[in-house]
Amino acid sequence: MTKTYALVGTGGRARMFYEAILGPHREQSRLVALCDTNQVRMDYTNKVIVGELSGEAVPAYRAADFARMLQECRPDTVIVTSIDRTHHQYIVAALDAGCDVITEKPMTTDREKCQEILDAVERTGRSVRVTFNYRYAPHNAALRELVAAGAIGTVTSVHFEWLLDTRHGADYFRRWHRDKRNSGGLMVHKSTHHFDLVNFWLGSRPDTVFAMGDLRFYGRANAEERGVFTPYTRTTNVEAARNDPFAISLTDNPVQQGLYWDAEKEDGYQRDQNVFGDGISIEDTMSVMVRYRNKAVMTYSLYAYAPWEGFNVALNGTAGRLELTVHENSYINAGSSPDTEGAAKGVRLYHFPMHGEPRQIPIAHAEGGHGGGDKIMLEEIFGNAEPRPGYGADHRDGALSILTGIAANQSFATGLPVDVKTLLRL
Ligand SMILES: NC(=O)c1ccc[n+]([C@@H]2O[C@H](COP(=O)([O-])OP(=O)(O)OC[C@H]3O[C@@H](n4cnc5c(N)ncnc54)[C@H](O)[C@@H]3O)[C@@H](O)[C@H]2O)c1
């Protein structure tokens, strides 16, 4: 049976979904509508659909006409790939109209919006799927299976650091994410992936969170202090920015030109802001301690100006230790094929049994974005792959994954630990 989809938010990430629907999964899926605040971006999307994917142009609705779109096009499922702070509006309205929802991460940005989503799921009985692609990356799946099989006994602590480099990491400081109201900061926007992985690996949920975070590298004040301040607000076609390694030029990349440069006249959104400019309200240097319901504790850090992109994680248990290091392909959004975004370049997973010889666990290489997780997840969502039990993330997983970041943001502000139970009814 063919399933029908409407897509809201036609920026960089949308492509992975409409390519899947119009490409390998076209027998089972049909895209019936697009929705966005920006007509130029919707027109660009239709141009790609017709010109590159040999599809038919899809009706395009302005964001203000979302309810009319649902009525006229009657999608089974709404796919939400708009900016983070708007996800809840579309999720709740779609559920209330009787649709299921597939949403990009983070499910939303704060606890009030999260509660609205949880209430809507309960009220309507419809489903929300959060696209946690990293769960499906073979190395992350292997870690989960090893823990579940008891390879290290009971997990007692986790040490996790994620590095965003000066290409991919810097991109959050050029775009809408730099305003914390849009993204919840990197603790929510980015770390939702990482906190979800820990919940998924441990089969537990966060109880107490204590965190410190600051803006130490990007932003005008830091640049002035280091004597590297550059006075331009944006970087495309700016002569003075020509040799700035943090500058991007939207007119050098046809996708970025079509999606952002040409669309700018409509909403004024500049996708190439100076990372050393004013108006950045997110952190770039963050450390978090979490105590989980199963009593495991985690030390976690994220910084966004690293010389390489990827992560190190160690899980310690009563019978040994697992260590995973992954180097990822760095990228900037809509700057290359979605297949290369965060692809795994180097993976090392070691098992250190408490009394035995350490051994390296072989990991099959998976092609594609986000450690190979994107393709495997898409096959499960749109294709015929049998769902892997415990891998598909729902509204509860979406909520639990942002709770750590929301609590961390609160802890940044107050200097105090946060009891996660006080944040949401879940
Ligand atoms: N899972 C992943 O690995 C992954 C990777 C990239 C992006 N994402 C997520 O995808 C989402 C989109 O990110 P992106 O990189 O494509 O950003 P983008 O800036 O390229 O696109 C965002 C789109 O949302 C639209 N928009 C803004 N306000 C809107 C509103 N009120 N109503 C409807 N549309 C609105 C914009 O016009 C734009 O077309 C984000 O939530 C992001 O976290 C997830």
The ligand as a Gaussian input file, in Angstrom:
#p B3LYP/6-31G(d) Opt

LIG

0 1
 N       19.432000      14.045000      11.994000
 C       20.412000      14.764000      11.512000
 O       21.494000      14.269000      11.494000
 C       20.153000      16.167000      10.997000
 C       21.063000      16.792000      10.136000
 C       20.779000      18.090000       9.688000
 C       19.636000      18.736000      10.131000
 N       18.792000      18.107000      10.969000
 C       17.561000      18.796000      11.451000
 O       16.748000      19.151000      10.347000
 C       16.048000      20.365000      10.642000
 C       16.278000      21.352000       9.505000
 O       17.645000      21.703000       9.482000
 P       18.345000      22.193000       8.131000
 O       19.784000      21.980000       8.349000
 O       17.676000      21.615000       6.962000
 O       18.051000      23.781000       8.192000
 P       17.772000      24.771000       6.976000
 O       17.993000      26.134000       7.514000
 O       18.525000      24.348000       5.774000
 O       16.223000      24.539000       6.676000
 C       15.209000      24.910000       7.584000
 C       13.941000      25.194000       6.814000
 O       12.890000      25.501000       7.759000
 C       12.143000      26.580000       7.207000
 N       11.400000      27.297000       8.236000
 C       11.815000      28.276000       9.075000
 N       10.803000      28.692000       9.860000
 C        9.712000      27.945000       9.502000
 C        8.378000      27.913000       9.945000
 N        7.911000      28.712000      10.919000
 N        7.535000      27.040000       9.338000
 C        7.968000      26.216000       8.354000
 N        9.229000      26.212000       7.886000
 C       10.099000      27.060000       8.470000
 C       13.179000      27.455000       6.528000
 O       12.595000      28.353000       5.621000
 C       14.054000      26.400000       5.869000
 O       13.581000      26.059000       4.581000
 C       16.537000      20.837000      12.001000
 O       15.622000      20.491000      12.987000
 C       17.844000      20.089000      12.192000
 O       18.123000      19.811000      13.544000
 C       19.031000      16.848000      11.397000

